[in-house]
Amino acid sequence: MRTLKEIPCGQTVTVKKLSGEGPVKRRIMDMGITRGTEVFVRKVAPLGDPVEVSVRGYELSLRKADAEMIMVE
């Protein structure tokens, strides 16, 4: 399994697992990123931070640290 941070631009992946604990995991889930959700990687900034994704019909920017907590397939 890979993390969302490792996915190149233009790919669609499915969320398999969220690592992290407490408020951080809750915040990611509140953004609509839950198990089984499809995520399309739109852009990655030149230094890799942030990652812009489309999830549930809207655009979302994630910090590299948050993207590392999202396991995808």
Summary of the structure (lengths in Angstrom):
residues: 73
radius of gyration: 10.8
end to end distance: 6.0
largest distance: 30.7
contacts: 204
relative contact order: 0.33
helix: 22%
strand: 40%
